[in-house]
Amino acid sequence: INAEYGGAATAECNERSDCGGITYEPYSKKYTLRKGVELKNSPSNEISWMPAVSADDFYRVQIICDDITTVYVDGEQKTVAGTGVWNQMAALKVPASTST
């Protein structure tokens, strides 16, 4: 996933009251904003996430994917429960100081 475009989509979603999340479409390599907040299985391997909500200088990030997911925070790979199994919700806390 190209973090440059993903970061722009996330920033736009955070500024819009009608945005419930972001979806990455691997077949078109595009990011789209979602209205709904429910994460579902994708028959076309799309990856969706909801914008993080700040709490005590941390963001809670939730990811679900139809494949195995690798998570990086500031360029460092993180071990997150649920990312080694397809079709399972993974969640982690990311410091608010993390760069985009």
N, C-alpha and C positions, 0 to 999 in steps of 0.2 A: 504494500500500500504506500503510495506516495504521500509522505507526511505533510508536504507542502500544501497539497490540495485538501487532504483530510483535515488539516488544521484550519484552513479557510472555511471549510464546510461547518466544522464544529463552532468556530467563532460566529459565523452567520446564524447558526441554529441558536446559540446562546443569546443572541440579540433579538430573536423573534419570539413572540409569545405563542405563535401557532405551530412551533416546531417541537415535535416529540422525540426526534432522534435523527440519526444519519445512517444512510445505507451506502455501502461500497458495492458496485456492480462489477465483478471481475471481467465479465465478457465485454463490457464497454469501457472499463477502467475509469468510470465516472462515479462521483459522489452525488447523492440526492438527499434532500431533506424529507423527513417523514412527518406526517401529522399525528399518527398513532404512537402510543408508547409501549404497546405489547410486542415483545420479541417472539417471532415464530420461526419454524423451520423454513428454509429456502430451498426449493427444488433446483435453483440455478446457482447455488453456492454464494449467494449474496451474504455480506457481513454487515450486521446492523448494530448500532450502539446508541445509548441515550446520553445526552449531555450530562456531565458530572455536576453534582450539587455540593457546594462548599460546606464543610462542617469542621470546625476546629483546625483550620489551615490545611485540611486534606480534602481531596476529591474522591468520591466513590465512583469507580468505573465498572460497568457491567458489560460483558461481551458474550454473545452466543454465536456459534459458527457451525456450519455443516461439515467442518473439517477440523483437524488439529490446529490450534492457534498458538503462536509464539508471541509473548508480550515483552515489549521493550519500554523502559522508562529512562529517559535521558541517555539513550544509547546502550543501556545495560539490560541484558536479558533477565527477566524475573520469573521465578517459579510461582505459578498461580494455580491453585486447585481448580480443576475443571477444564484447563486448557489442553490437556493431553488426551482428552476424550471428545469425540465429535458430539454435537447436539446436547451440550451441557453448559449451563450458565456458569461463567467465571466472573468473579468480582475481586477487586483489589482497591486499596487506598493508595492514592498518589499524592505526595506533598504538593501543596499549592505553589511552591517555589519551582516546580518542574518546568523546564523550558518546553516550548511547543515545537 
